[in-house]
Amino acid sequence: MYEIGGRIRMFREQRGLSQKDFAAHIGAKNTAVSNWEKGYTRPDVDTLAKICEVLDVSADDMLNIRFAPEDLSDREKKVVMAYRAKSEIQHAVNILLGIE
């Protein structure tokens, strides 16, 4: 059984979408959504990207990926702190990183 189905269902229901409406939004069949949510199958990576977009959820949240600050190297911590301290360049950095 695949665990991602429960998160797809949770986020779909939070958005007030039926399986049928959700399937239409992502270009999938209702049976595919049902099978994901039951844990029988899981979406491919391209479909997962569309699911996250439609449900307005990050891939990390959809996949339940978590990391702790201690997982960052000292250099990564410095980069994060510098980014936070320079709000005037955050938009440009986001564009360069492809996150905006």
C-alpha positions as CSV (number, residue, x, y, z in Angstrom):
1,M,0.0,0.0,0.0
2,Y,1.2,3.5,-0.9
3,E,1.0,6.2,1.8
4,I,0.7,9.2,-0.6
5,G,-3.0,8.4,-1.3
6,G,-4.1,9.4,2.2
7,R,-2.4,12.8,1.8
8,I,-3.9,13.3,-1.7
9,R,-7.3,12.7,-0.2
10,M,-6.7,14.9,2.8
11,F,-5.6,17.9,0.7
12,R,-8.3,17.3,-1.9
13,E,-11.0,17.3,0.8
14,Q,-9.5,20.4,2.4
15,R,-10.0,22.1,-1.0
16,G,-13.6,20.9,-1.2
17,L,-13.1,18.9,-4.4
18,S,-14.9,15.7,-5.2
19,Q,-12.8,12.9,-6.7
20,K,-14.5,13.5,-10.0
21,D,-13.8,17.3,-10.0
22,F,-10.2,16.8,-8.9
23,A,-9.6,14.2,-11.6
24,A,-10.9,16.6,-14.2
25,H,-8.6,19.4,-12.9
26,I,-5.5,17.2,-13.2
27,G,-6.5,15.4,-16.4
28,A,-6.8,12.0,-14.9
29,K,-9.6,9.5,-14.6
30,N,-11.7,9.3,-11.5
31,T,-10.7,5.6,-11.1
32,A,-7.0,6.6,-11.0
33,V,-7.7,9.1,-8.2
34,S,-9.7,6.5,-6.3
35,N,-6.9,3.9,-6.7
36,W,-4.3,6.5,-5.4
37,E,-6.4,7.3,-2.4
38,K,-7.0,3.7,-1.6
39,G,-3.2,3.1,-1.8
40,Y,-3.4,0.6,-4.7
41,T,-1.3,2.7,-7.0
42,R,0.5,6.0,-7.0
43,P,0.7,8.9,-9.5
44,D,3.8,9.3,-11.7
45,V,6.0,12.3,-11.1
46,D,4.5,14.5,-13.8
47,T,1.0,13.9,-12.4
48,L,2.3,14.5,-8.9
49,A,3.5,17.9,-10.0
50,K,0.0,18.7,-11.4
51,I,-1.6,17.4,-8.2
52,C,0.5,19.7,-6.1
53,E,-0.3,22.6,-8.4
54,V,-4.0,22.0,-8.3
55,L,-4.2,21.4,-4.6
56,D,-1.7,24.3,-3.9
57,V,0.5,22.1,-1.8
58,S,4.3,21.8,-1.9
59,A,5.8,18.5,-3.0
60,D,7.5,18.2,0.4
61,D,4.1,18.4,2.1
62,M,2.5,16.0,-0.3
63,L,5.3,13.5,0.2
64,N,5.6,14.2,3.9
65,I,9.3,15.1,3.5
66,R,10.7,16.9,6.6
67,F,14.2,17.9,7.5
68,A,15.6,19.5,10.6
69,P,17.8,22.5,10.8
70,E,20.7,20.3,11.9
71,D,20.5,18.6,8.5
72,L,21.8,21.8,6.9
73,S,25.6,22.3,6.5
74,D,27.1,25.4,8.0
75,R,27.3,26.9,4.5
76,E,23.6,26.2,3.8
77,K,22.7,27.9,7.1
78,K,24.7,31.0,6.2
79,V,23.0,31.1,2.8
80,V,19.5,30.9,4.5
81,M,20.4,33.6,7.0
82,A,21.8,35.9,4.3
83,Y,18.7,35.3,2.2
84,R,16.4,36.2,5.1
85,A,18.5,39.3,5.9
86,K,18.3,40.8,2.4
87,S,14.6,41.1,1.5
88,E,15.4,43.5,-1.4
89,I,17.0,40.7,-3.4
90,Q,14.8,37.7,-2.4
91,H,12.6,38.1,-5.5
92,A,15.6,38.0,-7.8
93,V,17.1,35.0,-6.0
94,N,13.7,33.2,-6.2
95,I,13.7,33.8,-10.0
96,L,17.3,32.5,-10.3
97,L,16.4,29.4,-8.4
98,G,13.2,28.9,-10.4
99,I,10.9,29.0,-7.4
100,E,9.0,32.1,-8.5
